[in-house]
Structures are given as C-alpha cells and as structure tokens.
C-alpha cells in the first residue's frame, strides 16, 4: 500500500474515532447560517415587521446599547414593491427559471443569453429561481452589469458533483460533518463558492436597476409548514435577521437541498426584547426563558419548482404601488383592457414526461439501489411534476408531458390577477391574442398579465411546426434531416439526469449534452416564430426598445447541428410508434 493511502486511512480512522468519542460525550447544536438584525449582545425592542424593512429604523437594546439601528437594505432581494418606492418601473417583466440540476442551469443560462440577444433582458425587473435554476439566477445577479456569456455558460456546465463527493471523502471534512454542525449542504455551498459565487453575500448585490441589476429571488421550502420560503428582505425581517451578510451560496444550496441527498439549511428565528403582556396562567410561562426557534429549508420544488409564485406576488405589489402613485392602467370605458403591463417569462427545464426514460428498463436499481431502495426519489419527482402541472394550468399553460403528447396550445397566454391574490389558484386565464384582448375588459380589482412558456417539453411542438411549415429553400431530404435533428434533441434532453453534473444516455459526453441543451434553448426562443413575435409586439406596444431581430425569428431550417465528435442514435425496438425514447451516443469515425 502506498504511503499516501496509509496516511489517508490513518486520518480517516482517527476522524471516525474522534467522532465516536465526541458523539458519546456531547454533540453541538446545529448553528444557524443567518445573523441577527441587531449587534451581538443586543435585541430589537420590538419584533421586526415587514414594513420596517422599507426604511424605518429599529431600536436595539442591551448592555451598552440603546440607539436606533437601520437594517441594512437589500433592494435586489425584495419580494414586494411599496408605494413610496422611487425605483418603481412602469412595466413589470419577470423571468422564472425552474429546477432541474445542471440541466436547468445550462438550459436556463442559454435562455437568458437568448433573451438578452433579443433585448428583452434589458427590461427585466426580477428573476425568480428554484433549485438548479438558482445557479444561473445567482450568477446573473452577481454579474449582470458586466456579463460574459461564454464564461457564464462554462460555469453552468461544470461538474459540481465530483468536488462535492471529494469533500465528503476528505477525512477532515468527514470528521467535521460527523462531529460538528457542518453538514453535506455546507460542503456543496463551499463548492458553489469556489466555482462561481466567490464568497459573495446579499449585501454585495447593490442597488436595484431594471435590466441592469434586477431583483433576484431564490425559493426554498420550509419543513413542517409546507410553505414557500423566499430569500427576501421581508422573510428575514420576520425572523429578526439581517439578510445582507447572508451567503449567496447558502441560498442557492437551500433552494436545491433535495431530500435524501442534501441536509436542510437552518435559519434561526432571533428573539426580541419585547414580550407581549402575559395574563393568568400564561404569566409563569412568559417568565421562563424563551425557546429558540429555527426554520429548516429544503429544495423549493415541492412548493414551486417553476419560481412563478414569487414573481406573481411581486407583480401584484407592483400593480398596487403603481395605482397608489396615481399611475392607473390604460382603460376602455372606465375598465382596463388590452395586454396589461405585466409579463412573465417561464424558463422550464422539465422535459417531456411521456415517454418515460424508465419504460424500457426491466430493473431500475443502480449499484447503490441494490443496497438502499431509492424509489422515494422518484416518488418526490412525481409529486413535484403534478405540482408543476398545476401551477402552469393556473395561468392557462398546458404541460406537454402531463397532457400525454405534444401540446398544440399557445405558449403565450394572458390571465387576470386579483390585486388581493395570495396564490396562483386565484388567477383567471383569458383567451385570445392581443387584438381580441382589447374587447375583454379587466375587472377593476384585477390586473392583466402575460406569460411566455419556454419549456423543454415544447421541442416536439417545434418538430410539428417544421413539418407543417416546410422551408422553401430546403429539399425534401433536408427537411427530413431537420425533423430528425429536432427529434434527436428532444430525445437526448429528455434523458438528462437531474443532477449537479451533466449526465444522460449511454456514452453521451457532457459536451454533447451541454450542446444539445443549449441548442434546445436557442431553438425555443429564436425559432418559435409566432410566440416570439407575440412577446416582442407586447414589448414594442409598451414603448420598450428591443433588438431589431426581436419579432423576426430565423427560419427553423437554420438551426445549428449537434457536435460531430459524437453521433446520437435512437434505438428501434419495434414499438408501435417506431422509435423508442432510448438514445445512445457513438464516436464518429
């Protein structure tokens, strides 16, 4: 055995021994990742209400301290606009990026790049992300002013899993996880810091400027309450905590803390010096030391794997604030009509669920699955898929996978939102394109919003478009090749694993998977002519400047091909439909 191996084993043995001895004595309590709003040794004199975050000073009290303290603001992490805001944009344009591990990271970043090319990103007020979508969201939030798109796409395609596994096998890190408050999620947060976050905190985000420095909202799920937790000023105010010093890597990790793989991320609910008057039998309880409370956060997928609910809340507060400032929407006969001044772009990295990549595998167990039953992971995925379809359905969007085939419905929809909306289930889809919208007035207590669904599941719809709209400059042979190319993209991306590394069908390289995901995003933005034109017309109708190519999609036949280092094959198993969904990659000789 090599000396280095012996040292590693000795270190590992020592770490385990120390961990066991430590476990027999005492185990330190888990340390929360957030900091209190008041300085050490002091407490807020009253509970921080969300309204206080918008500028009111908070008085802290304690030994040697009795002075007002203004909470450090994070304007780019607000989940509500207020009437007194002076940076209120005239229109609200938000981008939501779904979860899906590295698949979502690569697809989401290319979608942002394409939106930037069209000039749409120049007017975005907020980006809301969940799970894997948090990687492009955080990267863009930190670098939006001086974006290097090539470097950004390289960062999204990195293998984050390998260094995380390496940290888990490192004896020192292993001892830290076993014997201290550090856990597996902290190790992945450290990987994010090393590879692209660079130790930045929310305080580094700076001032809010639509299109230049938009709001970024990372979404997680709070254990025990089954509610969405958004990393925002108001949420941290509720637990008397300061958001500015909170590490961005921890927010990304909390949003992506998939159960069974990562540990929950813990926040402490800090106490206040103020105690409400106690009466009767409650007096004795009030005299006792207050119990310390915590919030435990996991992956945002169970509550909103698309990131659209946080955008809806922000859009609602935006409309209320505009009306409070006297900027009422355009109206017809006293009632607002038309396309409205709210637009959501939903970047959805969920591939078609039908056909399933499991349909032709007799045994779903991998190596680990022979020792631990991992079916619970698929159960969680199924629940999140149903929730995702519900969220899309609330605004009138159809999910191709859940529909059992390619959805031919519009990928751009309009819906009316009540100003008192607290959840998506209260919105009311509105049918018709922009001209027909003018004849459909909006109730006085509602506002109208549009949504553009850029989803991997719509690749098959593009394939149908290619068949129904043949290009004049393409021969029948080239048209058939085009349809085959679109089909290969669809089948390849549908089998990319939800993981923090690019992995998919047998023998397919990470480079090929990356290229296919990026080309899929390009196809869905550039070549979906009808829907891109609808969105560009919306922007132009509101007087917003866009690129000359916006609304002028390139012909479907101009798509780039997959890299030639590998060839993608679809296996034919004699099924009624001809090809199965299985693909494999072989080297080009």
PEZIPE-V287035 format. One record per residue. N is the residue number from 1. SS is DSSP state (helix for helix, strand for strand, loop for the rest). OMEGA is omega in whole degrees, -180 to 180 (none if undefined). NEAR is the number of other C-alpha atoms within 10 Angstrom. Layout:
N:SS:OMEGA:NEAR, N:SS:OMEGA:NEAR
This chain:
1:loop:180:5, 2:loop:-180:7, 3:helix:-180:8, 4:helix:179:9, 5:helix:179:10, 6:helix:179:11, 7:helix:-180:11, 8:helix:-179:15, 9:helix:178:13, 10:helix:179:13, 11:helix:179:16, 12:helix:179:18, 13:helix:179:14, 14:helix:179:15, 15:helix:180:20, 16:helix:-180:17, 17:helix:179:13, 18:helix:179:15, 19:helix:180:20, 20:helix:178:14, 21:helix:179:12, 22:helix:-179:15, 23:helix:179:14, 24:helix:-178:9, 25:helix:-180:8, 26:loop:180:9, 27:loop:-178:13, 28:loop:178:10, 29:loop:180:8, 30:loop:-179:14, 31:loop:180:12, 32:loop:-176:15, 33:loop:-176:15, 34:loop:-178:21, 35:strand:179:20, 36:strand:180:21, 37:loop:-180:26, 38:loop:-180:24, 39:loop:178:14, 40:loop:180:10, 41:loop:179:11, 42:strand:179:19, 43:strand:172:25, 44:strand:179:24, 45:loop:176:19, 46:loop:179:17, 47:loop:178:19, 48:loop:175:23, 49:loop:179:17, 50:helix:-178:15, 51:helix:-178:11, 52:helix:-176:15, 53:helix:-176:22, 54:helix:173:21, 55:loop:-179:11, 56:loop:180:14, 57:loop:180:14, 58:strand:-180:22, 59:strand:177:18, 60:strand:-179:22, 61:strand:-180:22, 62:strand:-179:16, 63:loop:177:9, 64:loop:-179:8, 65:strand:175:13, 66:strand:-175:14, 67:strand:178:12, 68:strand:178:15, 69:strand:177:16, 70:loop:178:17, 71:loop:179:23, 72:loop:-176:15, 73:loop:173:19, 74:loop:-174:23, 75:helix:-178:24, 76:helix:174:26, 77:helix:177:26, 78:loop:176:22, 79:loop:178:25, 80:loop:170:19, 81:loop:180:22, 82:loop:-179:18, 83:loop:-176:16, 84:loop:180:12, 85:loop:179:13, 86:loop:180:8, 87:loop:-176:13, 88:loop:178:20, 89:loop:-179:15, 90:loop:176:13, 91:loop:175:21, 92:strand:176:23, 93:strand:-178:27, 94:strand:177:27, 95:strand:175:26, 96:strand:178:29, 97:strand:-173:34, 98:loop:172:31, 99:loop:180:31, 100:loop:177:29, 101:helix:-179:25, 102:helix:175:30, 103:helix:179:32, 104:helix:-179:30, 105:helix:-179:30, 106:helix:180:31, 107:helix:-178:34, 108:helix:-180:34, 109:helix:178:28, 110:helix:177:25, 111:helix:176:27, 112:helix:180:23, 113:helix:179:23, 114:helix:177:20, 115:helix:176:20, 116:helix:180:18, 117:helix:180:17, 118:helix:-177:23, 119:loop:-179:21, 120:loop:-177:23, 121:helix:179:23, 122:helix:-176:19, 123:helix:-177:22, 124:loop:179:26, 125:loop:-175:26, 126:strand:173:32, 127:strand:-180:28, 128:strand:-173:27, 129:strand:176:35, 130:strand:173:34, 131:loop:-177:33, 132:loop:176:33, 133:helix:178:35, 134:helix:179:35, 135:helix:175:33, 136:helix:178:27, 137:helix:180:28, 138:helix:-180:24, 139:helix:-180:19, 140:helix:179:22, 141:helix:-177:24, 142:helix:-171:23, 143:helix:-172:15, 144:helix:-176:17, 145:helix:-177:13, 146:helix:-172:9, 147:loop:170:14, 148:loop:-171:12, 149:helix:179:17, 150:helix:178:10, 151:helix:179:9, 152:helix:-180:20, 153:helix:175:21, 154:helix:-180:12, 155:helix:-179:19, 156:helix:-176:29, 157:loop:-179:22, 158:loop:175:18, 159:loop:179:17, 160:helix:-176:20, 161:helix:-177:16, 162:helix:178:13, 163:helix:177:17, 164:helix:177:21, 165:helix:178:13, 166:helix:178:12, 167:helix:179:18, 168:helix:-180:19, 169:helix:179:14, 170:loop:-176:15, 171:helix:-178:20, 172:helix:179:14, 173:helix:179:19, 174:helix:177:20, 175:helix:-179:23, 176:helix:-180:16, 177:helix:-177:18, 178:helix:-169:18, 179:helix:-180:21, 180:loop:-178:18, 181:loop:-179:14, 182:loop:-179:17, 183:loop:-175:20, 184:helix:179:21, 185:helix:177:23, 186:helix:180:22, 187:helix:178:21, 188:helix:176:25, 189:helix:177:22, 190:helix:176:20, 191:helix:177:20, 192:helix:179:22, 193:helix:-177:17, 194:helix:-171:13, 195:helix:177:16, 196:helix:-177:17, 197:helix:175:20, 198:loop:175:15, 199:loop:-178:16, 200:loop:176:16, 201:strand:180:18, 202:helix:179:25, 203:helix:-180:20, 204:helix:-175:16, 205:loop:176:22, 206:loop:-175:16, 207:loop:180:17, 208:loop:174:20, 209:strand:-178:19, 210:loop:178:21, 211:loop:-179:19, 212:loop:179:18, 213:strand:-175:22, 214:loop:173:27, 215:strand:174:26, 216:strand:-180:31, 217:strand:175:28, 218:strand:-173:30, 219:strand:177:35, 220:strand:178:33, 221:strand:180:27, 222:strand:-180:23, 223:loop:176:15, 224:loop:-180:9, 225:loop:179:10, 226:loop:180:10, 227:strand:176:15, 228:strand:174:22, 229:strand:180:25, 230:strand:178:27, 231:loop:-174:24, 232:loop:-178:23, 233:helix:-174:25, 234:helix:179:23, 235:helix:180:18, 236:helix:176:27, 237:helix:-179:23, 238:helix:180:15, 239:loop:176:23, 240:loop:-175:26, 241:strand:179:25, 242:strand:-180:22, 243:loop:-173:27, 244:loop:-179:24, 245:loop:-175:19, 246:loop:-178:18, 247:strand:178:21, 248:helix:179:29, 249:helix:179:26, 250:helix:177:24, 251:helix:177:26, 252:helix:-178:28, 253:helix:179:30, 254:helix:-179:33, 255:helix:-176:31, 256:loop:-176:32, 257:loop:-177:27, 258:loop:-177:20, 259:loop:179:13, 260:loop:179:10, 261:loop:-179:10, 262:loop:175:19, 263:loop:176:20, 264:loop:175:26, 265:strand:-171:26, 266:strand:173:19, 267:strand:178:20, 268:strand:173:21, 269:strand:-174:20, 270:loop:-176:22, 271:loop:174:20, 272:strand:177:19, 273:loop:-179:13, 274:loop:175:12, 275:loop:179:13, 276:loop:-180:7, 277:loop:179:8, 278:loop:-179:12, 279:loop:175:9, 280:loop:-176:7, 281:loop:-179:8, 282:helix:-176:10, 283:helix:-180:11, 284:helix:179:10, 285:helix:-179:11, 286:helix:-179:14, 287:helix:-180:10, 288:loop:178:8, 289:loop:-179:7, 290:loop:177:11, 291:loop:177:7, 292:loop:-179:9, 293:strand:-178:11, 294:strand:169:13, 295:strand:180:18, 296:strand:-172:19, 297:strand:175:26, 298:strand:-180:27, 299:strand:-180:30, 300:loop:-177:31, 301:helix:-178:30, 302:helix:-180:22, 303:helix:177:22, 304:helix:-178:26, 305:loop:179:30, 306:loop:-179:30, 307:loop:-175:34, 308:helix:-179:28, 309:helix:178:20, 310:helix:177:27, 311:helix:179:26, 312:helix:178:23, 313:helix:179:19, 314:helix:179:20, 315:helix:179:29, 316:helix:179:24, 317:helix:177:20, 318:helix:180:25, 319:helix:179:27, 320:helix:-179:22, 321:helix:178:20, 322:helix:-179:21, 323:helix:178:13, 324:helix:177:13, 325:loop:178:14, 326:loop:179:10, 327:loop:-178:12, 328:loop:178:13, 329:loop:175:17, 330:loop:-175:12, 331:strand:175:14, 332:strand:-179:14, 333:loop:176:7, 334:loop:-180:9, 335:strand:-180:13, 336:strand:177:21, 337:loop:178:21, 338:loop:-172:22, 339:loop:-180:26, 340:loop:-177:25, 341:loop:179:20, 342:strand:179:23, 343:strand:175:26, 344:strand:174:25, 345:strand:-175:23, 346:strand:178:23, 347:strand:-168:28, 348:strand:-177:27, 349:loop:179:30, 350:loop:180:23, 351:loop:178:24, 352:loop:178:27, 353:loop:-179:19, 354:loop:0:17, 355:loop:-178:16, 356:loop:178:15, 357:loop:-180:18, 358:loop:-170:12, 359:loop:-175:12, 360:loop:176:13, 361:loop:-178:9, 362:loop:-178:7, 363:loop:-177:7, 364:loop:-177:12, 365:loop:168:14, 366:loop:180:11, 367:loop:180:7, 368:helix:-178:9, 369:helix:177:11, 370:helix:179:10, 371:loop:-180:9, 372:loop:179:10, 373:loop:-176:11, 374:loop:180:15, 375:helix:-179:12, 376:helix:178:11, 377:helix:178:13, 378:helix:178:10, 379:helix:178:11, 380:helix:178:14, 381:helix:-179:15, 382:helix:179:13, 383:helix:180:12, 384:helix:179:18, 385:helix:178:20, 386:helix:179:12, 387:helix:179:18, 388:helix:179:23, 389:helix:178:18, 390:helix:-179:18, 391:helix:177:24, 392:helix:-178:18, 393:helix:-180:15, 394:helix:-178:17, 395:loop:176:23, 396:loop:177:22, 397:loop:178:22, 398:loop:177:21, 399:loop:-178:28, 400:helix:-178:24, 401:helix:-179:21, 402:helix:180:17, 403:helix:178:13, 404:loop:179:12, 405:loop:-178:17, 406:loop:-180:21, 407:loop:-180:18, 408:loop:-180:14, 409:loop:-178:13, 410:loop:175:16, 411:loop:171:22, 412:strand:-178:21, 413:strand:175:25, 414:strand:180:27, 415:strand:179:22, 416:strand:-176:22, 417:strand:175:26, 418:strand:-179:19, 419:loop:178:18, 420:loop:-175:13, 421:loop:175:15, 422:loop:178:14, 423:loop:-175:15, 424:helix:-178:20, 425:helix:-178:13, 426:helix:-178:14, 427:loop:-174:22, 428:strand:179:17, 429:strand:179:19, 430:strand:-178:19, 431:loop:172:14, 432:loop:176:15, 433:loop:-173:15, 434:helix:-180:16, 435:helix:180:10, 436:helix:-180:13, 437:helix:-179:18, 438:loop:-179:17, 439:loop:-179:12, 440:loop:-177:17, 441:loop:179:18, 442:loop:175:24, 443:loop:-174:14, 444:loop:-178:11, 445:loop:178:11, 446:strand:168:20, 447:strand:-174:25, 448:strand:-180:27, 449:strand:176:26, 450:strand:179:22, 451:strand:176:24, 452:strand:-177:21, 453:strand:176:24, 454:strand:-171:26, 455:strand:176:23, 456:helix:-178:26, 457:helix:-178:27, 458:helix:178:26, 459:helix:180:26, 460:helix:176:22, 461:helix:176:19, 462:helix:177:23, 463:helix:177:20, 464:helix:177:15, 465:helix:-180:17, 466:helix:179:20, 467:helix:-174:14, 468:helix:-179:9, 469:loop:-178:11, 470:loop:-180:15, 471:loop:-176:16, 472:loop:-177:9, 473:loop:-180:9, 474:loop:174:13, 475:loop:176:11, 476:helix:180:12, 477:helix:179:8, 478:helix:177:13, 479:helix:177:18, 480:helix:178:13, 481:helix:178:14, 482:helix:179:21, 483:helix:179:18, 484:helix:-179:13, 485:helix:177:17, 486:helix:179:24, 487:helix:178:17, 488:helix:176:20, 489:helix:-177:22, 490:helix:-177:24, 491:helix:-180:24, 492:helix:-176:26, 493:helix:-180:26, 494:loop:-178:27, 495:loop:176:23, 496:loop:-175:24, 497:loop:173:16, 498:loop:-171:19, 499:loop:177:17, 500:loop:166:23, 501:loop:-179:19, 502:loop:-180:26, 503:loop:-178:22, 504:loop:-176:23, 505:loop:-176:20, 506:strand:173:12, 507:loop:-180:14, 508:loop:-176:21, 509:loop:175:18, 510:helix:-180:17, 511:helix:179:14, 512:helix:179:22, 513:helix:178:25, 514:helix:-178:24, 515:helix:-179:19, 516:helix:178:23, 517:helix:-180:27, 518:helix:179:22, 519:helix:177:21, 520:helix:178:25, 521:helix:178:27, 522:helix:179:21, 523:helix:-174:25, 524:helix:178:23, 525:helix:-173:22, 526:helix:-167:26, 527:loop:174:22, 528:loop:-167:23, 529:helix:-174:20, 530:helix:-174:14, 531:helix:175:22, 532:helix:-180:23, 533:helix:179:17, 534:helix:-179:19, 535:helix:180:20, 536:helix:176:21, 537:helix:177:17, 538:helix:-179:19, 539:helix:-180:21, 540:helix:179:14, 541:helix:177:11, 542:loop:176:13, 543:loop:-179:9, 544:loop:-178:15, 545:loop:178:16, 546:loop:178:20, 547:loop:-179:13, 548:loop:-180:10, 549:loop:-179:14, 550:loop:-176:23, 551:loop:178:21, 552:loop:-175:16, 553:loop:177:18, 554:loop:179:14, 555:loop:-179:15, 556:helix:-177:20, 557:helix:-177:18, 558:helix:-176:11, 559:loop:176:17, 560:loop:-180:12, 561:loop:174:13, 562:loop:179:17, 563:loop:-174:13, 564:loop:179:11, 565:loop:178:13, 566:strand:178:18, 567:strand:-180:16, 568:strand:179:23, 569:strand:171:14, 570:strand:-179:16, 571:loop:176:13, 572:loop:180:13, 573:loop:178:13, 574:loop:178:9, 575:strand:-179:8, 576:loop:-179:7, 577:loop:-179:8, 578:strand:180:10, 579:loop:169:13, 580:loop:179:19, 581:loop:-176:23, 582:loop:175:23, 583:strand:172:22, 584:strand:-178:16, 585:strand:177:19, 586:strand:180:14, 587:strand:177:12, 588:loop:-178:9, 589:loop:none:7
